[in-house]
Amino acid sequence: MPLTPRTDVLGRTVDLPELLAGLKAELHPDHEFIRTATTPWTRNHLHRMGLSADWIDVFVSMRHDNWPCWVYPRGITHRVRASADLTICVSVCDNLLTDMQRGLRPDRTAAVTDTVLRVVSGTADPGNDPLSVMTAQAWNGLTASMRPSQCQRVLAGIHDYVKGEAMADEIHRTGRRLTIEDYLPMRGYAIGARPWTAMLDHVLGVDLPDDLLDSAELCRARELAVLHSALVNDLFSFGRECREGQWPFNALGILHFHEGLSLQEATDALCELITDHERQLQDIVNTMRGGPWAGHPALNVYLEGLGHFIAGNVPYHFFSPRYGGRGHVWDGRTTSGRATFLGDRLRITP
């Protein structure tokens, strides 16, 4: 089934409330050092892939390196930088797949996905393929100092992301209608945030036992962080996904087009879902701080890190030209106001 754009929402404006109820975002103090390290590394690899100078310039301007600096503001610097390299690799794949869906380059979707999976799983040598070499460098740099159990959690998150991409593709191809209740578990896979919540203890340098990290409470807390990031992304990506026919796999698209809410009502409902996920995470954090693991010296650092992850993902969406459009510069203050959905950005004015 071909993509079905919904351009009727483009140019329409809604009132946007603050997206964080109580958590406060921080930015890693070494974010500029991380940028200066990752930018030439990124440009070098993208040049080897034969991508155009304009494609490379636009990609670098999106500042994918800055996202880990927001979600890990108290992480160990070289580990935040390593996580930024992997973030960049996954973002390159995502942008290439989007280009393929738009018909802008040959359809090598399965090949791109297979390249990433085989390299990070250790089942293939990267050889001379530029994307494989880039992925291998990022993966090896990140995981070299990980315990095996840490590495397996991150690898499981990457496999989940690939499954999620397949789920989203099936929705786009078939036009199957989802309810929000159907959608949220699927979106937890497709947003691709699970590897980054799975590596939180490693990036922070905290030592927690595996039975605590794998407990139902912390698994649920990480999933709430994943879903919070997905719902924020849905808000900022809605206009572009309407233009590209991707709205059936977007919470705002489901609420507005499928459930019949007005655009303002759908936005309000989405923002309430975002706030509710923050509240649920805080409930788990408060419970664990008074539970049997409360005396563990690293647990509080880890729980604070989950809050930073949720909080930091929000300003990155205000900051990055990926969501604000080419040439966008965030003023660092505007986090609510009048939001206009456009085909390449979400424009927000106080």
Sequence and secondary structure as in RCSB ss.txt:
>XXXX:A:sequence
MPLTPRTDVLGRTVDLPELLAGLKAELHPDHEFIRTATTPWTRNHLHRMGLSADWIDVFVSMRHDNWPCWVYPRG
ITHRVRASADLTICVSVCDNLLTDMQRGLRPDRTAAVTDTVLRVVSGTADPGNDPLSVMTAQAWNGLTASMRPSQ
CQRVLAGIHDYVKGEAMADEIHRTGRRLTIEDYLPMRGYAIGARPWTAMLDHVLGVDLPDDLLDSAELCRARELA
VLHSALVNDLFSFGRECREGQWPFNALGILHFHEGLSLQEATDALCELITDHERQLQDIVNTMRGGPWAGHPALN
VYLEGLGHFIAGNVPYHFFSPRYGGRGHVWDGRTTSGRATFLGDRLRITP
>XXXX:A:secstr
      GGGTT EEEE  S SS      TTHHHHHHHHHHHHHHHHHHTT  HHHHHHHHHT TTHHHHHH TTS
 HHHHHHHHHHHHHHHHHHHHHHHHHTTSS   HHHHHHHHHHHHHTSS  TT HHHHHHHHHHHHHHTTS HHH
HHHHHHHHHHHHHHHHHHHHHHHH     HHHHHHHHHHHT  HHHHHTHHHHHT    HHHHTSHHHHHHHHHH
HHHHHHHHHHHHHHHHHHTT GGGSHHHIIIIIS   HHHHHHHHHHHHHHHHHHHHHHHHHHHTSTTTT TTHH
HHHHHHHHHHHHHHHHHHH HHHH TT    S   SEEEEE SS EEEE 
